[in-house]
Amino acid sequence: MKKSDVVRAVLGDRYHVAPLHHGGQAFAPTNIALCKYWGKRDQDINLPLTSSLSISLGNKGATVDLRIHHGAHDEIFLNEYEVDRVSPFSKRLIEFLNLFRHHHEPRFSVHIKSNVPIAAGLASSACGFASLIMALDALFGWKLDQRELSILARLGSGSATRSLWPGFVEWHSGIRGDGMDSHGVMIEETWPELCIGLLIVSEKAKGIPSREAMQRTVTTSALYSAWPAKVSRDLSLLKQAISVCDFPLLGKTAESNATTMHATMLSAWPPITYAIPETLLAMQQVWQLRSEGLSLYFTQDAGPNLKLLFLQKDIDTVKSHFPQAEIVQPFVGC
Ligand code: PMV
């Protein structure tokens, strides 16, 4: 199955319809996985080997403003600056846009505004592709539902599958070869006291793309065989924690899921780590504070930065130890 087959299957007759409008705009939040997606059963259409569960970060994410462009090529702007057409960033985006047009028509002018650092393990591609597919839907007038948008966003980046909703989202891995059952599903529960601290220790783009790291881990790490069972345990613990607002259970499960994922990478060959010395220092600081009684946990994705997990009652304490952390309350003000 190719990406273009999935697009045709989802759009049906709408695949050949000309754009209804000259432009489309959309915002999608970034999401942080509490139980990670790590490993694919299909490389081409980003089908995961396991399900995953995330939390969306409120107003932290990307806004895409998409317009029909009458020039010879697409033009892409990121936070007001034009991005080189041959950069890996633009290539990936243009490849995605190509799925939805015929003979390179129409061309687009894409303005992306992101308030999360790009490619530093803060899921910028998740909110980028989710907002892009929503903007395409608005421009073409397809009127796709959230499930269909989630399936199409997945073709840009796996984690984008979960960025179509606020709050907690589970991405069901699905079992079908065409991936029509592999999409996000919103978990209705809210948890207003829950806080996430974005601890940026480096804004540099990651060394190895997650796609490559994932594949190398699946094919070379002796620890990877333990991962699917770990995920299924963690998913049920997280859902239990969310349903009864058991924060220590949520924090412990999320942190242990992240450290296990990174252990599978470290045991890949050649070995992979996204941690830099500052990452380890911050982890040790979290562990120290926890041993002193603070209910503080972290998670880490494909980058050196940590996301701290804690409750509203501890905001001041967390701020005093990590003054540089940006604090997000995913359920407040949504
Ligand atoms: O969506 P991708 O291909 O950037 O992969 C994301 C992988 C992790 O961020 C490490 C885990 C996750 O579930 O988001």
Boltz pocket constraint, residues with backbone or C-beta under 6 A from the ligand:
constraints:
  - pocket:
      binder: B
      contacts: [[A, 31], [A, 32], [A, 33], [A, 35], [A, 36], [A, 37], [A, 38], [A, 52], [A, 123], [A, 125], [A, 126], [A, 157], [A, 158], [A, 159], [A, 160], [A, 210], [A, 211], [A, 300], [A, 301], [A, 302]]
      max_distance: 6.0
